[in-house]
């Protein structure tokens, strides 16, 4: 009788355990689902904010009469008293954490303010810096300045102080990286020295992002960029590339310019990205490389991007954001002959080998492919 009672008690306890376990698992599933919904809602709030900021940016440029200009031109930035914060005036966030426990920016706990950038996208021109910078603005722990400030290749040499530079940064929280992008920094001879002085002023090591592409394709893109802005007319592509008044060839000499930067900074402060892969394939893996370099949680997913057949590159799906029509050309009206490609390959091969050696990486490029 006693054994039978003990068995009944044990069986009852077992059923109670099973029932509690079932509720516990269900709670975990509900918690994960709630967290996923919160994370999705939070990410959506940033994407909606970005659409608002883009519309605000375009409206401001139209009002100033500069909307026809490209972001790489100095004309957009000649208003030295312009302190409009395009990127971070329009969003609200909640006090949320992701599954890894990191704290998202919270407008209720901390006041945003302008901070000095600690990450610089230094190049290369026509290498994908605009796309990279724009996509990075969708990360909640990044405050990326969309406009090129040209501080270390122009205004610092003109005597502008760090205070002037700071006033033109976006507002951010303490746990956000402030990123500034000016691709001319790579090729400007004095930029590395000026940036080193800035690093000493900050008292902390900077991080540099360099995105490069096939130097022949970069030359062609740069040449048509020059044509769009009335600096030359492309009747013969090869002659236009070799135009002595332009820097189409010079700016593709990555080895020459990167070696200048390595005179002032160690290699480990640089992240070097494959611009060909970034432009032709889903950009999420490249963006995750940036996240790893900055040691911030992964936010970007492959499903966030969709390929635009019209533009010939990937667009950010959650906001349907794509770049203006003059961005992301998949083809050009003029083609290079095989002999012209060979001439350019001969020019770049030695310098590119130097760059691979200095960078410690080598991307799987076929120079001049499909051009």
N, C-alpha and C positions, 0 to 999 in steps of 0.2 A: 504493500500500500504506500509506504513511504517512498519507495523507488518510483512508483507511478506518479506521485505528487511532484517529485523532483523533476521527472521528465516533462510533466505538464508545465511546470514553471519555466524550465529551460526552453521549451518550445514557444511559450508565450514571449519570453525575453527575445528569442530569435526573431519572431515576427515583428516585435516592436523595433528591433534593430534594422530589419529590412525596410520597414515603413519610414523610419527616420532617415535612413540612407537615401531612399528614393526622394524624399523632400529636399535633402541636402543637395543632391545632384541637380534637381530641378531648380533650386535656388542659384546654383552656379550657372546653369544655362541662362536663367533669367538675368543674372548679373552680367554675364558676358554679352547677352543681347542688348541690355540697357547701355552697357559701356560702348558697344559698337554703334548704337544709335546716337549716343552722345558725341562720340568721336566723329561720326558722319555729319552730325549737325554742326559741330564745331568747325570742321573742315569746310563745310558749306558756307558758314558765316564769313570765313576768310575769303572764299572765292567770290561771294557776293560783294564783299568790301572791295575786292580788286577790280571788279567790273565798274563799281561806282567811281573808284579812283581813276580808272582809265578814262571814263567819260568826262570827269572833272579836268583831267590833264588835257584832253583834246579841246574842251571848251575854253580853257585858259589860253591854249596856244592860238586858237582861232581869234580870241579877243585881242591877243597881242599881235596878231598878224603874222605869226611864225609857223602856222600849221603846215605849210608847204615844205618846210625844211626837214632834213633828216636828223636823227639823234646824234649822228657823228659830226655834225657841223658846229663850229664855234658860234655861228649866228644865233643859235637858240639860247646861248648862255651869256650874251653880252649885257643883259640887265643885271648888274652886279648887286643890286639891292633886292633881287627876287629871293624871297624866303618862303615861297609857297610850299607847303608840305603836301605833295600830291598823293603820297602813298598811304598815309596812316592817319588821316583825319576822320574816316568814315566808318570805322568798324567798332563793334562791341563784342566782348567775349565774356564767357562765364568762368567761374573758378573751377576748372576741370583738370583732371589728370588722365593721361593715357594709360594703357595696360602696363607700361613699364614704370609708371609712377612718377614721371617727370612732370613738373608744374608748367602748365601753359601760362602765357602772359594774362594778367588779370587787371583790367582797368579799375577795379574796385580796390585792389590792394596796393597798387603802386602807380605813381604818376609817370607818364611817359615824358621823356625829354630828349633833346638832341645829344648824341654821343659821337665821339670820334670813331671813324671806321677802324676796325682791326683786321678786316679782310679786304684785299684789293684784287679785283679782276684786272690783270695788267695787259691782256691781249689774248689772241692776236686780232688786229683789225680785219674785219670781214671773215673772222674765224668762227663766229657763233656767239660772241659775247652778249649781244642784245637778247637773243633767245634765252641764253643761260641765265642772265640776270633777271629777266622777266619771269621765267619759270620759278626761280628761287624765291621770288616775292610771295609765292603761295605757301611757303613753309612758315608755320607760326613762330618759329624761333629765329627767323631771319628778317631783318629790315634792310632791304636792298634799294639803293638809290637808283632809280631808272635812268636819270639823266647823267651824262658824262660831265664831270666837273673840271677835268683838265688841270687839276691843281699842281701836280708834280711834273707836268710837261709845259706849263704855261704860267699860271698865276703865281706860283711860288717864286719863280724867277723874276716876276714883275714886282715882288715885294709884298704880296698878300700874306697876312699872318695866319696862324692856325685858327684864330678866332673866326676869321672870314670863312675858312674851310668848314668849321664846325657849324656855323649858322646855316649852311646849305645842306646839312645832313637831314635825313628823315628822323622823326621822333621814334623812340624805341624804349623798350623795357630793359632792365639790367641784364636779364637772362637771354636777350636776343643779340645776335651778331649783327652789327651794322656793316654793310658791304657797299663799297664804292667801285664803280666800273669805268675805266678809261683805257681802251685798248692801245692808245698811243704810248702808254707808259713803257711797253716792251721795247719800242724802237727809239725812244728819246734817250739820247746819250746820258743826260744828267739826271734822269728820273731815279735810278737806283741810289745815287748818293743823297738826293733830296729825301727819298723815302727812308733811308737809313737814319738821317737826322730826325725825321718824324718818329721813327721807332724809338730812338733814344729819348725823345721828348715824352712819349707815352710811357716808357718804362716797362714795356711788355713786347714779346715777340709777335710780329704780324704774321698773317697767313696770306699766301699769294696763290691765285688760281690762274693758270695759263691754258687756254684752249687753242689748239692748232689744227690746221687742216692741210691737205695736199697743197704744197706751195704753188703749183701751177693753177689749180682751181682758185686759190686765194688771189693770185694775180689777176685772173680773169674777172672775178667778182669785184675786185678793187677797181679794175679798169672801167667796168660798166657803172660802178658807183661814181666814178669821176665824170662819166658822160651824163648821168642823171642830174648832176649838179653843175652842168655847163662848163666844166673845166677842159673838156676835149670832145671831139666827135670820133666815134669808132667807125671808120670806113674800112680799115685794115686792122684786124685784131692784133697781129704781131707788132706792127708799128705802134699801135696805141699802148701795148704793154711796155714796150721799150722807150716810150716817150721820155725824153731826158728831163723834162720839167716835173715829172711825177715820181713817186716812190713805189711803184708797183712791184718792181723786182726787189728793191732794198728791203721792203717790209716783209718779204717772204724768206729772208735769210735768218731763220730761227736760231741757228747755231751761233751766229755772230752776236745777235742781240742778247740771247740767253747767257752767253759767256760773260757779258758785261754785268748782268745781274748777279752772277755767281761770284763776282769779285767782292760783293758787299754782303751777300746772304748765303747761308748754307743751303744745300739742295733740299733738306728735309722741310724747309719752310714753304715749298712749292708743291702744288698739286697740278699735274699736267694731264689734260684731258684730250681725248680723240674727237676732234671736231667733225671728222667724216662720219664716224659712227653716230655722233650726236644728231647730225642733220639727216642721215639716211635711215636710221633705225629708231625704234622707240627710245626716247631720251631718258626714260625713268632710270635705267641702270647707271647712266652718267651722273644724274642728279643724286643717286644714292652714293656714288663715290664722293661727291661734295659733302653729303651728310656724314659719311665716315671720316672724312678729312677734318671736319669741324667737330666731330664727336657729338653729334646730335641725333635724336631718334629718326628712324626712317618714316617719312610721311608719303613720299611719292610712290605710286603704284603703276604698274604697266597699264592697267585699265583706265588711268587718268588721261591717257593720250590716244588720239586717233589720227590716222594719216589723211591729209587733205590731198586728193588727186589734183585739185585745181592749183594749189600752191606748191605741191611737191615736197612737203615736209609735214612734220607732226604738229598738231594743235592741242591745246589743253582742253580736254573734253568737258570737265565740270563747269567751266565758264563759257564754253564755245569760243574762247579767246584765240584769235589768230593775228598775225602781224599784217601791217599794211601791204598793199599790192606789190610794192617794190622790194619786199623781203622774200627770201626763200626761193629764188629762181631755180627751177629744175632743168632749164635749158637756156641757151643763149642763141641769138640770131647768127652769130659768126662761129665758125669752127676752126680749130687748128689742124694744119696738115701734119702728117707723121714726121716730116723733117723739122717742122716748127716745134713739135713736142720734144723731139730729140735735142734740139738746141736748148730748150728750157731745162730738160732733164740734166744736161751737161752742166748747166749753170748751178743747179740746186743740189746735185748729188753729193758733192764734197761737203757743203755746208750742212746738209741734212744728216750726213753720217756723223758729223761733229755734234749736232744737236742730240742724236740718239745716244751718243756716248756720254754727253754731259747729263742728259735727262735720266739715263738708266732705264729707259723704256724704248720700245720700237713698235709703232703701229703698223698694221698690215695694209699698207697703201699700195695701189698701183698708180704711179704718178701719171697725171694727165688722162685718167680713165674717163671716157664718155665726154670729152671736151673737144 
